[in-house]
Amino acid sequence: MPWLEPITLRGAHARLEPLSPDHADGLVEAAKDGELWKLWYTFIPRPEDMRKEIDRRLGLQAAGSMLPFTVFDASATISGMTTYMNVDALNRRVEIGSTWYAKRVQRSAVNTQCKLLLLTHAFEALDCIAVEFRTHFFNHQSRRGIERLGAKLDGVLRSHQIAPNGTLRDTVVYSIIASEWPTVKAHLTYQLNEKPR
């Protein structure tokens, strides 16, 4: 039995459903909101490539190295994608990544809710010892978001990957370890429920 199995995760501000080919049209509309594929420092599929990206992620799920989700906002509208990836079942580690959101929900409660759902499942259901986050050195918005979660900087993998435009990507690596989870959970719960808006 695989360590990671498809599951729906629900919160007040967002719902995560297992990625399905049926979500393609909604994901295309979400990516069009902000023309997200034009961001040079990250990979977000062009509308015409969305079905191919869904197939790629589902293929990695079948191989046991990824568990992809479609993000729905509080109005039940498809708003993006996120993923458990680089799955290391033996060492009970996952990375939360390959995440993107429609412009209309960026800087809203959607990302905080999704991270709280994914981290809670990782630490409390999967018994993870660590959850990792990786992003491009120049993706400052992503780095700030990861740091706001309470993740700690592990380091920078220099010239880690070759980007689609041929540039070299320095990858910034963060993590949350199991002993930090209670404090991070309290912080994220406060951000969602108590913090003045």
Rosetta constraint file for C-alpha pairs under 8 A:
AtomPair CA 2 CA 64 HARMONIC 7.03 0.50
AtomPair CA 3 CA 89 HARMONIC 6.21 0.50
AtomPair CA 3 CA 126 HARMONIC 7.61 0.50
AtomPair CA 4 CA 64 HARMONIC 7.59 0.50
AtomPair CA 4 CA 67 HARMONIC 6.96 0.50
AtomPair CA 4 CA 126 HARMONIC 7.82 0.50
AtomPair CA 5 CA 67 HARMONIC 7.42 0.50
AtomPair CA 6 CA 18 HARMONIC 5.71 0.50
AtomPair CA 6 CA 67 HARMONIC 6.80 0.50
AtomPair CA 7 CA 17 HARMONIC 6.81 0.50
AtomPair CA 7 CA 18 HARMONIC 6.25 0.50
AtomPair CA 8 CA 15 HARMONIC 7.29 0.50
AtomPair CA 8 CA 16 HARMONIC 5.55 0.50
AtomPair CA 8 CA 17 HARMONIC 4.63 0.50
AtomPair CA 8 CA 18 HARMONIC 6.34 0.50
AtomPair CA 9 CA 15 HARMONIC 5.81 0.50
AtomPair CA 9 CA 16 HARMONIC 5.05 0.50
AtomPair CA 9 CA 17 HARMONIC 6.70 0.50
AtomPair CA 9 CA 117 HARMONIC 6.30 0.50
AtomPair CA 9 CA 118 HARMONIC 7.78 0.50
AtomPair CA 10 CA 14 HARMONIC 6.42 0.50
AtomPair CA 10 CA 15 HARMONIC 4.46 0.50
AtomPair CA 10 CA 16 HARMONIC 6.33 0.50
AtomPair CA 10 CA 117 HARMONIC 7.18 0.50
AtomPair CA 11 CA 15 HARMONIC 5.96 0.50
AtomPair CA 11 CA 113 HARMONIC 6.53 0.50
AtomPair CA 11 CA 114 HARMONIC 7.97 0.50
AtomPair CA 11 CA 117 HARMONIC 7.14 0.50
AtomPair CA 12 CA 74 HARMONIC 6.73 0.50
AtomPair CA 12 CA 113 HARMONIC 7.71 0.50
AtomPair CA 13 CA 73 HARMONIC 6.06 0.50
AtomPair CA 13 CA 74 HARMONIC 4.82 0.50
AtomPair CA 13 CA 109 HARMONIC 6.28 0.50
AtomPair CA 13 CA 110 HARMONIC 5.65 0.50
AtomPair CA 13 CA 113 HARMONIC 6.09 0.50
AtomPair CA 14 CA 71 HARMONIC 6.87 0.50
AtomPair CA 14 CA 72 HARMONIC 5.57 0.50
AtomPair CA 14 CA 73 HARMONIC 4.45 0.50
AtomPair CA 14 CA 74 HARMONIC 5.23 0.50
AtomPair CA 14 CA 76 HARMONIC 7.95 0.50
AtomPair CA 14 CA 110 HARMONIC 5.63 0.50
AtomPair CA 14 CA 113 HARMONIC 6.15 0.50
AtomPair CA 14 CA 114 HARMONIC 6.47 0.50
AtomPair CA 15 CA 71 HARMONIC 6.01 0.50
AtomPair CA 15 CA 72 HARMONIC 5.10 0.50
AtomPair CA 15 CA 73 HARMONIC 6.45 0.50
AtomPair CA 15 CA 74 HARMONIC 7.46 0.50
AtomPair CA 15 CA 76 HARMONIC 7.79 0.50
AtomPair CA 15 CA 114 HARMONIC 7.49 0.50
AtomPair CA 16 CA 69 HARMONIC 5.74 0.50
AtomPair CA 16 CA 70 HARMONIC 5.69 0.50
AtomPair CA 16 CA 71 HARMONIC 4.92 0.50
AtomPair CA 16 CA 72 HARMONIC 6.31 0.50
AtomPair CA 16 CA 114 HARMONIC 7.25 0.50
AtomPair CA 17 CA 69 HARMONIC 5.32 0.50
AtomPair CA 17 CA 70 HARMONIC 5.33 0.50
AtomPair CA 17 CA 71 HARMONIC 6.74 0.50
AtomPair CA 17 CA 72 HARMONIC 7.78 0.50
AtomPair CA 18 CA 67 HARMONIC 7.69 0.50
AtomPair CA 18 CA 68 HARMONIC 6.19 0.50
AtomPair CA 18 CA 69 HARMONIC 4.54 0.50
AtomPair CA 18 CA 70 HARMONIC 6.18 0.50
AtomPair CA 19 CA 23 HARMONIC 7.07 0.50
AtomPair CA 19 CA 54 HARMONIC 7.42 0.50
AtomPair CA 19 CA 58 HARMONIC 7.56 0.50
AtomPair CA 19 CA 68 HARMONIC 5.55 0.50
AtomPair CA 19 CA 69 HARMONIC 4.55 0.50
AtomPair CA 19 CA 70 HARMONIC 5.04 0.50
AtomPair CA 20 CA 24 HARMONIC 7.62 0.50
AtomPair CA 20 CA 54 HARMONIC 7.37 0.50
AtomPair CA 20 CA 70 HARMONIC 7.79 0.50
AtomPair CA 21 CA 51 HARMONIC 6.97 0.50
AtomPair CA 21 CA 54 HARMONIC 6.47 0.50
AtomPair CA 21 CA 55 HARMONIC 7.62 0.50
AtomPair CA 23 CA 27 HARMONIC 6.12 0.50
AtomPair CA 23 CA 70 HARMONIC 7.41 0.50
AtomPair CA 23 CA 78 HARMONIC 7.76 0.50
AtomPair CA 24 CA 28 HARMONIC 6.15 0.50
AtomPair CA 24 CA 50 HARMONIC 6.46 0.50
AtomPair CA 24 CA 51 HARMONIC 6.09 0.50
AtomPair CA 24 CA 54 HARMONIC 7.54 0.50
AtomPair CA 25 CA 29 HARMONIC 6.41 0.50
AtomPair CA 26 CA 30 HARMONIC 6.23 0.50
AtomPair CA 26 CA 77 HARMONIC 7.69 0.50
AtomPair CA 26 CA 78 HARMONIC 5.46 0.50
AtomPair CA 26 CA 79 HARMONIC 7.76 0.50
AtomPair CA 27 CA 31 HARMONIC 6.14 0.50
AtomPair CA 27 CA 50 HARMONIC 7.40 0.50
AtomPair CA 27 CA 78 HARMONIC 6.30 0.50
AtomPair CA 27 CA 79 HARMONIC 6.96 0.50
AtomPair CA 27 CA 80 HARMONIC 6.17 0.50
AtomPair CA 27 CA 81 HARMONIC 7.83 0.50
AtomPair CA 28 CA 32 HARMONIC 6.21 0.50
AtomPair CA 28 CA 46 HARMONIC 7.87 0.50
AtomPair CA 28 CA 47 HARMONIC 5.08 0.50
AtomPair CA 28 CA 50 HARMONIC 6.52 0.50
AtomPair CA 29 CA 33 HARMONIC 6.54 0.50
AtomPair CA 29 CA 47 HARMONIC 7.99 0.50
AtomPair CA 30 CA 78 HARMONIC 6.65 0.50
AtomPair CA 30 CA 79 HARMONIC 5.31 0.50
AtomPair CA 30 CA 80 HARMONIC 6.08 0.50
AtomPair CA 30 CA 101 HARMONIC 7.10 0.50
AtomPair CA 30 CA 102 HARMONIC 4.76 0.50
AtomPair CA 30 CA 103 HARMONIC 7.91 0.50
AtomPair CA 31 CA 35 HARMONIC 6.04 0.50
AtomPair CA 31 CA 36 HARMONIC 5.52 0.50
AtomPair CA 31 CA 37 HARMONIC 7.16 0.50
AtomPair CA 31 CA 44 HARMONIC 7.57 0.50
AtomPair CA 31 CA 45 HARMONIC 7.68 0.50
AtomPair CA 31 CA 46 HARMONIC 7.52 0.50
AtomPair CA 31 CA 47 HARMONIC 7.04 0.50
AtomPair CA 31 CA 80 HARMONIC 7.30 0.50
AtomPair CA 31 CA 101 HARMONIC 7.45 0.50
AtomPair CA 31 CA 102 HARMONIC 5.77 0.50
AtomPair CA 32 CA 36 HARMONIC 6.60 0.50
AtomPair CA 32 CA 47 HARMONIC 7.26 0.50
AtomPair CA 32 CA 102 HARMONIC 7.57 0.50
AtomPair CA 33 CA 102 HARMONIC 5.32 0.50
AtomPair CA 33 CA 103 HARMONIC 5.52 0.50
AtomPair CA 33 CA 104 HARMONIC 7.03 0.50
AtomPair CA 34 CA 102 HARMONIC 6.65 0.50
AtomPair CA 34 CA 103 HARMONIC 5.19 0.50
AtomPair CA 36 CA 44 HARMONIC 6.26 0.50
AtomPair CA 36 CA 102 HARMONIC 7.65 0.50
AtomPair CA 36 CA 103 HARMONIC 7.95 0.50
AtomPair CA 37 CA 43 HARMONIC 6.69 0.50
AtomPair CA 37 CA 44 HARMONIC 4.75 0.50
AtomPair CA 37 CA 45 HARMONIC 5.75 0.50
AtomPair CA 37 CA 46 HARMONIC 5.44 0.50
AtomPair CA 39 CA 43 HARMONIC 7.50 0.50
AtomPair CA 39 CA 44 HARMONIC 7.86 0.50
AtomPair CA 40 CA 165 HARMONIC 7.59 0.50
AtomPair CA 41 CA 136 HARMONIC 6.28 0.50
AtomPair CA 41 CA 138 HARMONIC 6.55 0.50
AtomPair CA 41 CA 139 HARMONIC 6.21 0.50
AtomPair CA 41 CA 163 HARMONIC 7.85 0.50
AtomPair CA 42 CA 136 HARMONIC 7.02 0.50
AtomPair CA 42 CA 139 HARMONIC 7.52 0.50
AtomPair CA 43 CA 98 HARMONIC 7.95 0.50
AtomPair CA 44 CA 100 HARMONIC 7.15 0.50
AtomPair CA 45 CA 49 HARMONIC 5.66 0.50
AtomPair CA 45 CA 50 HARMONIC 5.57 0.50
AtomPair CA 45 CA 53 HARMONIC 6.74 0.50
AtomPair CA 46 CA 50 HARMONIC 6.31 0.50
AtomPair CA 49 CA 53 HARMONIC 6.29 0.50
AtomPair CA 50 CA 54 HARMONIC 6.22 0.50
AtomPair CA 51 CA 55 HARMONIC 6.20 0.50
AtomPair CA 52 CA 56 HARMONIC 6.16 0.50
AtomPair CA 53 CA 57 HARMONIC 6.21 0.50
AtomPair CA 54 CA 58 HARMONIC 6.12 0.50
AtomPair CA 55 CA 59 HARMONIC 6.00 0.50
AtomPair CA 56 CA 60 HARMONIC 6.39 0.50
AtomPair CA 57 CA 61 HARMONIC 6.21 0.50
AtomPair CA 57 CA 66 HARMONIC 7.07 0.50
AtomPair CA 57 CA 67 HARMONIC 7.86 0.50
AtomPair CA 57 CA 68 HARMONIC 6.47 0.50
AtomPair CA 58 CA 62 HARMONIC 6.19 0.50
AtomPair CA 58 CA 66 HARMONIC 7.96 0.50
AtomPair CA 58 CA 67 HARMONIC 7.91 0.50
AtomPair CA 58 CA 68 HARMONIC 7.27 0.50
AtomPair CA 59 CA 63 HARMONIC 6.37 0.50
AtomPair CA 60 CA 64 HARMONIC 6.33 0.50
AtomPair CA 60 CA 65 HARMONIC 5.54 0.50
AtomPair CA 60 CA 66 HARMONIC 5.39 0.50
AtomPair CA 60 CA 67 HARMONIC 7.86 0.50
AtomPair CA 61 CA 65 HARMONIC 5.81 0.50
AtomPair CA 61 CA 66 HARMONIC 4.55 0.50
AtomPair CA 61 CA 67 HARMONIC 5.31 0.50
AtomPair CA 61 CA 68 HARMONIC 7.17 0.50
AtomPair CA 64 CA 87 HARMONIC 7.39 0.50
AtomPair CA 65 CA 85 HARMONIC 6.02 0.50
AtomPair CA 65 CA 86 HARMONIC 5.70 0.50
AtomPair CA 65 CA 87 HARMONIC 4.97 0.50
AtomPair CA 65 CA 88 HARMONIC 7.78 0.50
AtomPair CA 66 CA 83 HARMONIC 6.83 0.50
AtomPair CA 66 CA 84 HARMONIC 5.54 0.50
AtomPair CA 66 CA 85 HARMONIC 4.34 0.50
AtomPair CA 66 CA 86 HARMONIC 6.50 0.50
AtomPair CA 66 CA 87 HARMONIC 6.24 0.50
AtomPair CA 67 CA 83 HARMONIC 5.66 0.50
AtomPair CA 67 CA 84 HARMONIC 5.00 0.50
AtomPair CA 67 CA 85 HARMONIC 6.44 0.50
AtomPair CA 68 CA 81 HARMONIC 7.39 0.50
AtomPair CA 68 CA 82 HARMONIC 6.07 0.50
AtomPair CA 68 CA 83 HARMONIC 4.24 0.50
AtomPair CA 68 CA 84 HARMONIC 6.25 0.50
AtomPair CA 68 CA 85 HARMONIC 7.88 0.50
AtomPair CA 69 CA 81 HARMONIC 5.75 0.50
AtomPair CA 69 CA 82 HARMONIC 5.35 0.50
AtomPair CA 69 CA 83 HARMONIC 5.74 0.50
AtomPair CA 70 CA 78 HARMONIC 7.04 0.50
AtomPair CA 70 CA 79 HARMONIC 7.75 0.50
AtomPair CA 70 CA 80 HARMONIC 6.07 0.50
AtomPair CA 70 CA 81 HARMONIC 4.65 0.50
AtomPair CA 70 CA 82 HARMONIC 6.56 0.50
AtomPair CA 71 CA 78 HARMONIC 5.81 0.50
AtomPair CA 71 CA 79 HARMONIC 5.44 0.50
AtomPair CA 71 CA 80 HARMONIC 4.99 0.50
AtomPair CA 71 CA 81 HARMONIC 5.34 0.50
AtomPair CA 71 CA 82 HARMONIC 6.98 0.50
AtomPair CA 71 CA 114 HARMONIC 7.88 0.50
AtomPair CA 72 CA 76 HARMONIC 5.20 0.50
AtomPair CA 72 CA 77 HARMONIC 5.19 0.50
AtomPair CA 72 CA 78 HARMONIC 4.38 0.50
AtomPair CA 72 CA 79 HARMONIC 5.38 0.50
AtomPair CA 72 CA 80 HARMONIC 7.26 0.50
AtomPair CA 73 CA 77 HARMONIC 5.55 0.50
AtomPair CA 73 CA 78 HARMONIC 6.53 0.50
AtomPair CA 73 CA 79 HARMONIC 6.12 0.50
AtomPair CA 73 CA 105 HARMONIC 7.92 0.50
AtomPair CA 73 CA 110 HARMONIC 6.46 0.50
AtomPair CA 79 CA 101 HARMONIC 5.59 0.50
AtomPair CA 79 CA 102 HARMONIC 5.33 0.50
AtomPair CA 79 CA 105 HARMONIC 7.14 0.50
AtomPair CA 80 CA 99 HARMONIC 7.37 0.50
AtomPair CA 80 CA 100 HARMONIC 5.46 0.50
AtomPair CA 80 CA 101 HARMONIC 4.34 0.50
AtomPair CA 80 CA 102 HARMONIC 5.99 0.50
AtomPair CA 81 CA 98 HARMONIC 7.34 0.50
AtomPair CA 81 CA 99 HARMONIC 5.39 0.50
AtomPair CA 81 CA 100 HARMONIC 5.62 0.50
AtomPair CA 81 CA 101 HARMONIC 6.78 0.50
AtomPair CA 82 CA 96 HARMONIC 7.28 0.50
AtomPair CA 82 CA 97 HARMONIC 6.15 0.50
AtomPair CA 82 CA 98 HARMONIC 5.67 0.50
AtomPair CA 82 CA 99 HARMONIC 4.11 0.50
AtomPair CA 82 CA 100 HARMONIC 6.66 0.50
AtomPair CA 83 CA 95 HARMONIC 7.98 0.50
AtomPair CA 83 CA 96 HARMONIC 5.65 0.50
AtomPair CA 83 CA 97 HARMONIC 5.42 0.50
AtomPair CA 83 CA 98 HARMONIC 5.94 0.50
AtomPair CA 83 CA 99 HARMONIC 6.58 0.50
AtomPair CA 84 CA 94 HARMONIC 6.08 0.50
AtomPair CA 84 CA 95 HARMONIC 5.60 0.50
AtomPair CA 84 CA 96 HARMONIC 4.80 0.50
AtomPair CA 84 CA 97 HARMONIC 6.49 0.50
AtomPair CA 85 CA 94 HARMONIC 5.99 0.50
AtomPair CA 85 CA 95 HARMONIC 5.12 0.50
AtomPair CA 85 CA 96 HARMONIC 6.19 0.50
AtomPair CA 85 CA 97 HARMONIC 6.58 0.50
AtomPair CA 86 CA 94 HARMONIC 5.90 0.50
AtomPair CA 86 CA 95 HARMONIC 5.81 0.50
AtomPair CA 87 CA 92 HARMONIC 7.95 0.50
AtomPair CA 87 CA 93 HARMONIC 6.28 0.50
AtomPair CA 87 CA 94 HARMONIC 4.77 0.50
AtomPair CA 87 CA 95 HARMONIC 6.91 0.50
AtomPair CA 88 CA 92 HARMONIC 5.76 0.50
AtomPair CA 88 CA 93 HARMONIC 5.11 0.50
AtomPair CA 88 CA 94 HARMONIC 6.16 0.50
AtomPair CA 89 CA 93 HARMONIC 6.44 0.50
AtomPair CA 89 CA 94 HARMONIC 7.99 0.50
AtomPair CA 91 CA 128 HARMONIC 7.97 0.50
AtomPair CA 91 CA 129 HARMONIC 7.52 0.50
AtomPair CA 92 CA 126 HARMONIC 7.43 0.50
AtomPair CA 92 CA 127 HARMONIC 6.87 0.50
AtomPair CA 92 CA 128 HARMONIC 4.66 0.50
AtomPair CA 92 CA 129 HARMONIC 5.86 0.50
AtomPair CA 92 CA 130 HARMONIC 7.32 0.50
AtomPair CA 93 CA 128 HARMONIC 5.49 0.50
AtomPair CA 93 CA 129 HARMONIC 6.13 0.50
AtomPair CA 93 CA 130 HARMONIC 5.31 0.50
AtomPair CA 93 CA 131 HARMONIC 5.82 0.50
AtomPair CA 93 CA 132 HARMONIC 7.66 0.50
AtomPair CA 94 CA 122 HARMONIC 7.83 0.50
AtomPair CA 94 CA 128 HARMONIC 7.52 0.50
AtomPair CA 94 CA 130 HARMONIC 7.09 0.50
AtomPair CA 94 CA 131 HARMONIC 5.22 0.50
AtomPair CA 94 CA 132 HARMONIC 6.25 0.50
AtomPair CA 95 CA 131 HARMONIC 5.47 0.50
AtomPair CA 95 CA 132 HARMONIC 4.33 0.50
AtomPair CA 95 CA 133 HARMONIC 5.57 0.50
AtomPair CA 95 CA 134 HARMONIC 7.69 0.50
AtomPair CA 96 CA 118 HARMONIC 7.80 0.50
AtomPair CA 96 CA 131 HARMONIC 7.02 0.50
AtomPair CA 96 CA 132 HARMONIC 6.27 0.50
AtomPair CA 96 CA 133 HARMONIC 5.61 0.50
AtomPair CA 97 CA 133 HARMONIC 6.27 0.50
AtomPair CA 97 CA 134 HARMONIC 6.85 0.50
AtomPair CA 101 CA 105 HARMONIC 6.55 0.50
AtomPair CA 101 CA 106 HARMONIC 6.23 0.50
AtomPair CA 102 CA 106 HARMONIC 6.59 0.50
AtomPair CA 105 CA 109 HARMONIC 7.82 0.50
AtomPair CA 105 CA 110 HARMONIC 6.48 0.50
AtomPair CA 106 CA 110 HARMONIC 7.57 0.50
AtomPair CA 106 CA 111 HARMONIC 7.42 0.50
AtomPair CA 107 CA 111 HARMONIC 7.52 0.50
AtomPair CA 108 CA 112 HARMONIC 7.83 0.50
AtomPair CA 109 CA 113 HARMONIC 6.02 0.50
AtomPair CA 109 CA 192 HARMONIC 6.61 0.50
AtomPair CA 110 CA 114 HARMONIC 6.12 0.50
AtomPair CA 111 CA 115 HARMONIC 6.12 0.50
AtomPair CA 112 CA 116 HARMONIC 6.12 0.50
AtomPair CA 112 CA 149 HARMONIC 7.69 0.50
AtomPair CA 112 CA 188 HARMONIC 6.75 0.50
AtomPair CA 112 CA 191 HARMONIC 7.72 0.50
AtomPair CA 112 CA 192 HARMONIC 7.08 0.50
AtomPair CA 113 CA 117 HARMONIC 6.17 0.50
AtomPair CA 113 CA 192 HARMONIC 7.14 0.50
AtomPair CA 114 CA 118 HARMONIC 6.11 0.50
AtomPair CA 115 CA 119 HARMONIC 5.83 0.50
AtomPair CA 116 CA 120 HARMONIC 5.88 0.50
AtomPair CA 116 CA 185 HARMONIC 6.98 0.50
AtomPair CA 116 CA 188 HARMONIC 6.48 0.50
AtomPair CA 116 CA 189 HARMONIC 7.62 0.50
AtomPair CA 117 CA 121 HARMONIC 6.23 0.50
AtomPair CA 118 CA 122 HARMONIC 6.06 0.50
AtomPair CA 119 CA 123 HARMONIC 6.02 0.50
AtomPair CA 119 CA 131 HARMONIC 7.55 0.50
AtomPair CA 120 CA 124 HARMONIC 5.52 0.50
AtomPair CA 120 CA 125 HARMONIC 7.40 0.50
AtomPair CA 120 CA 185 HARMONIC 7.69 0.50
AtomPair CA 121 CA 125 HARMONIC 4.96 0.50
AtomPair CA 121 CA 126 HARMONIC 6.35 0.50
AtomPair CA 122 CA 126 HARMONIC 4.92 0.50
AtomPair CA 122 CA 127 HARMONIC 6.27 0.50
AtomPair CA 122 CA 128 HARMONIC 5.58 0.50
AtomPair CA 122 CA 131 HARMONIC 7.49 0.50
AtomPair CA 123 CA 127 HARMONIC 4.74 0.50
AtomPair CA 123 CA 128 HARMONIC 4.88 0.50
AtomPair CA 123 CA 129 HARMONIC 7.24 0.50
AtomPair CA 123 CA 130 HARMONIC 7.93 0.50
AtomPair CA 123 CA 178 HARMONIC 6.64 0.50
AtomPair CA 123 CA 181 HARMONIC 7.39 0.50
AtomPair CA 124 CA 128 HARMONIC 7.73 0.50
AtomPair CA 128 CA 178 HARMONIC 6.83 0.50
AtomPair CA 129 CA 177 HARMONIC 5.82 0.50
AtomPair CA 129 CA 178 HARMONIC 5.03 0.50
AtomPair CA 130 CA 175 HARMONIC 6.62 0.50
AtomPair CA 130 CA 176 HARMONIC 5.68 0.50
AtomPair CA 130 CA 177 HARMONIC 4.20 0.50
AtomPair CA 130 CA 178 HARMONIC 5.77 0.50
AtomPair CA 131 CA 175 HARMONIC 5.51 0.50
AtomPair CA 131 CA 176 HARMONIC 5.38 0.50
AtomPair CA 131 CA 177 HARMONIC 6.42 0.50
AtomPair CA 132 CA 173 HARMONIC 7.11 0.50
AtomPair CA 132 CA 174 HARMONIC 5.72 0.50
AtomPair CA 132 CA 175 HARMONIC 4.22 0.50
AtomPair CA 132 CA 176 HARMONIC 6.54 0.50
AtomPair CA 133 CA 146 HARMONIC 7.32 0.50
AtomPair CA 133 CA 173 HARMONIC 5.91 0.50
AtomPair CA 133 CA 174 HARMONIC 5.07 0.50
AtomPair CA 133 CA 175 HARMONIC 5.90 0.50
AtomPair CA 134 CA 171 HARMONIC 6.32 0.50
AtomPair CA 134 CA 172 HARMONIC 5.53 0.50
AtomPair CA 134 CA 173 HARMONIC 4.62 0.50
AtomPair CA 134 CA 174 HARMONIC 6.24 0.50
AtomPair CA 135 CA 139 HARMONIC 6.64 0.50
AtomPair CA 135 CA 142 HARMONIC 6.82 0.50
AtomPair CA 135 CA 143 HARMONIC 6.86 0.50
AtomPair CA 135 CA 171 HARMONIC 5.54 0.50
AtomPair CA 135 CA 172 HARMONIC 5.36 0.50
AtomPair CA 135 CA 173 HARMONIC 6.87 0.50
AtomPair CA 136 CA 169 HARMONIC 6.28 0.50
AtomPair CA 136 CA 170 HARMONIC 6.02 0.50
AtomPair CA 136 CA 171 HARMONIC 4.88 0.50
AtomPair CA 136 CA 172 HARMONIC 6.09 0.50
AtomPair CA 137 CA 143 HARMONIC 7.92 0.50
AtomPair CA 137 CA 156 HARMONIC 7.97 0.50
AtomPair CA 137 CA 169 HARMONIC 7.24 0.50
AtomPair CA 137 CA 170 HARMONIC 5.46 0.50
AtomPair CA 137 CA 171 HARMONIC 5.67 0.50
AtomPair CA 137 CA 172 HARMONIC 5.64 0.50
AtomPair CA 139 CA 143 HARMONIC 6.31 0.50
AtomPair CA 140 CA 144 HARMONIC 6.08 0.50
AtomPair CA 141 CA 145 HARMONIC 6.22 0.50
AtomPair CA 142 CA 146 HARMONIC 6.15 0.50
AtomPair CA 143 CA 147 HARMONIC 6.14 0.50
AtomPair CA 144 CA 148 HARMONIC 6.10 0.50
AtomPair CA 145 CA 149 HARMONIC 6.54 0.50
AtomPair CA 146 CA 150 HARMONIC 7.05 0.50
AtomPair CA 146 CA 151 HARMONIC 6.12 0.50
AtomPair CA 146 CA 174 HARMONIC 7.69 0.50
AtomPair CA 147 CA 151 HARMONIC 5.39 0.50
AtomPair CA 147 CA 152 HARMONIC 6.93 0.50
AtomPair CA 149 CA 184 HARMONIC 6.91 0.50
AtomPair CA 149 CA 187 HARMONIC 7.78 0.50
AtomPair CA 149 CA 188 HARMONIC 6.78 0.50
AtomPair CA 150 CA 176 HARMONIC 7.39 0.50
AtomPair CA 150 CA 184 HARMONIC 5.84 0.50
AtomPair CA 150 CA 187 HARMONIC 7.94 0.50
AtomPair CA 151 CA 174 HARMONIC 5.84 0.50
AtomPair CA 151 CA 175 HARMONIC 5.18 0.50
AtomPair CA 151 CA 176 HARMONIC 5.00 0.50
AtomPair CA 152 CA 174 HARMONIC 5.28 0.50
AtomPair CA 152 CA 175 HARMONIC 5.51 0.50
AtomPair CA 152 CA 176 HARMONIC 6.45 0.50
AtomPair CA 153 CA 172 HARMONIC 7.67 0.50
AtomPair CA 153 CA 173 HARMONIC 6.15 0.50
AtomPair CA 153 CA 174 HARMONIC 4.38 0.50
AtomPair CA 153 CA 175 HARMONIC 6.71 0.50
AtomPair CA 154 CA 172 HARMONIC 7.87 0.50
AtomPair CA 154 CA 173 HARMONIC 5.42 0.50
AtomPair CA 154 CA 174 HARMONIC 5.06 0.50
AtomPair CA 154 CA 175 HARMONIC 6.70 0.50
AtomPair CA 155 CA 172 HARMONIC 6.08 0.50
AtomPair CA 155 CA 173 HARMONIC 5.46 0.50
AtomPair CA 155 CA 174 HARMONIC 7.16 0.50
AtomPair CA 156 CA 170 HARMONIC 6.55 0.50
AtomPair CA 156 CA 171 HARMONIC 5.57 0.50
AtomPair CA 156 CA 172 HARMONIC 4.49 0.50
AtomPair CA 156 CA 173 HARMONIC 5.97 0.50
AtomPair CA 157 CA 170 HARMONIC 5.63 0.50
AtomPair CA 157 CA 171 HARMONIC 5.03 0.50
AtomPair CA 157 CA 172 HARMONIC 6.40 0.50
AtomPair CA 157 CA 173 HARMONIC 7.44 0.50
AtomPair CA 158 CA 169 HARMONIC 7.17 0.50
AtomPair CA 158 CA 170 HARMONIC 4.46 0.50
AtomPair CA 158 CA 171 HARMONIC 6.49 0.50
AtomPair CA 159 CA 168 HARMONIC 5.27 0.50
AtomPair CA 159 CA 169 HARMONIC 5.37 0.50
AtomPair CA 159 CA 170 HARMONIC 5.02 0.50
AtomPair CA 159 CA 171 HARMONIC 7.69 0.50
AtomPair CA 160 CA 168 HARMONIC 7.07 0.50
AtomPair CA 160 CA 169 HARMONIC 5.70 0.50
AtomPair CA 160 CA 170 HARMONIC 5.50 0.50
AtomPair CA 160 CA 171 HARMONIC 6.11 0.50
AtomPair CA 161 CA 168 HARMONIC 5.82 0.50
AtomPair CA 161 CA 169 HARMONIC 5.10 0.50
AtomPair CA 161 CA 170 HARMONIC 7.21 0.50
AtomPair CA 161 CA 171 HARMONIC 7.85 0.50
AtomPair CA 162 CA 166 HARMONIC 5.82 0.50
AtomPair CA 162 CA 167 HARMONIC 5.84 0.50
AtomPair CA 162 CA 168 HARMONIC 4.73 0.50
AtomPair CA 162 CA 169 HARMONIC 5.98 0.50
AtomPair CA 163 CA 167 HARMONIC 5.34 0.50
AtomPair CA 163 CA 168 HARMONIC 5.99 0.50
AtomPair CA 163 CA 169 HARMONIC 6.22 0.50
AtomPair CA 176 CA 180 HARMONIC 6.35 0.50
AtomPair CA 176 CA 181 HARMONIC 6.87 0.50
AtomPair CA 177 CA 181 HARMONIC 6.53 0.50
AtomPair CA 180 CA 184 HARMONIC 6.26 0.50
AtomPair CA 181 CA 185 HARMONIC 5.83 0.50
AtomPair CA 182 CA 186 HARMONIC 6.22 0.50
AtomPair CA 183 CA 187 HARMONIC 6.21 0.50
AtomPair CA 184 CA 188 HARMONIC 6.16 0.50
AtomPair CA 185 CA 189 HARMONIC 5.99 0.50
AtomPair CA 186 CA 190 HARMONIC 6.09 0.50
AtomPair CA 187 CA 191 HARMONIC 6.21 0.50
AtomPair CA 188 CA 192 HARMONIC 6.28 0.50
AtomPair CA 189 CA 193 HARMONIC 5.96 0.50
AtomPair CA 189 CA 194 HARMONIC 7.63 0.50
AtomPair CA 190 CA 194 HARMONIC 4.84 0.50
AtomPair CA 190 CA 195 HARMONIC 5.96 0.50
AtomPair CA 191 CA 195 HARMONIC 5.19 0.50
